[in-house]
Amino acid sequence: MPTLRPVPHAPSPVRAPRRRLLAALLLGSAALMPAVVQPASDQDLIAAAARGELAQVRRLLDAGAGVGARDASGRTALLAATQGNHVAVTALLIARGADVNAQDKILDSPFLLAGASGYLEILRLTLKAGADLKSRNRYGGTALIPACHHGHLETVRELLGTSIDVNHVNNLGWTALLEAIILGDGGPTHTAIVRELLAHGARVDLADRDGVTPLAHARRRNYREMAGLLEAAGAGTRQGIRHDQ
């Protein structure tokens, strides 16, 4: 008796259109569904802040990126933005709660770096946000000392308008006054900084660790105008005081 083989069924004329309709419905539903939001990357936030990409920084913050996150060097997004002097990005990050005093592995913070770099607008933002005037950089100095060193006159004036310690001594044994003389160029800007420091109570008798006074340093370098300012402030009338005494 011959073997009977099953005859394959032809597609139902009703079933095929139904399948197409179902596929179309599924595609339409997918288009209506909200897109899956990928988790925001904290490192992307820091990188975008470093590039000064305001819109991208805002988008990442809105998506949940951590404003206090750090990269491998301990840098926050705010510090990265400060390094590039990206004022709008720093303003946004501070408004979202970024810490202006958060220091990286080499002890830079947004406040300290803004002071040292002469980034006046960012410095003002950090001061309004509660900058720690007693915070110290890797040399043990305040924000004022490197500002004097680098000749950032307006930054110096801004800091002198706060309660920052004008006579703080850093790890090198230098005050802001000594640093303005020793590391300055003796020109009009550094001379104006010396004038500002003296007007705000900088002590002319505080010598360096070798007992060399600000006046002696100015004379050695032939900075005559600086020397004149120091003499008018009483330098040379009393013995210098060493920092380690």
Secondary structure, DSSP 8 states (H G I E B T S, - for coil): ------------TTHHHHHHHHHHHHHHHHHHS--------HHHHHHHHHHT-HHHHHHHHHTT--TT-B-TTS-BHHHHHHHTT-HHHHHHHHHTT--TT---TT---HHHHHHHHT-HHHHHHHHHTT--TT---TTS--SHHHHHHHT-HHHHHHHHTTT--TT---TTS--HHHHHHHSS-SSHHHHHHHHHHHHTT--TTEE-TTS--HHHHHHHTT-HHHHHHHHHTTTTSS--EETT-
